Amino acid sequence: MEIVCPTHLKERAPELGLEIGIITTPSDRAQRAANHLVEANIRGIINFAPARIQVPPHIPVEYVDFFDHLYALAFQITLGDN
């Protein structure tokens, strides 16, 4: 897997066959990242950023709330201590 700078994403995405983008930015940068992905013709996005983004309706977005998973894991660990 290669990490591509957003400023070069539009040129590199077709060459690398990229179809899915992953956003892991702070919330104030998430929309900008999404815009780069849309411009690069990415077909779907996984968003780990704590922000809702606006993309064209033909691009599916999956939101992942990191803290839900953190709380679930902490809960499992707590149960194991009993």
Buried (B, 14 or more C-beta within 10 A) or exposed (E): EEEBEBEEBBEEBEEEEBEEBBBEBEEEBBBEBBBBBBEBEBEBBBBBBEBEBEBEEEBEBEBEEEEEEEEEEEEEEEEEEE
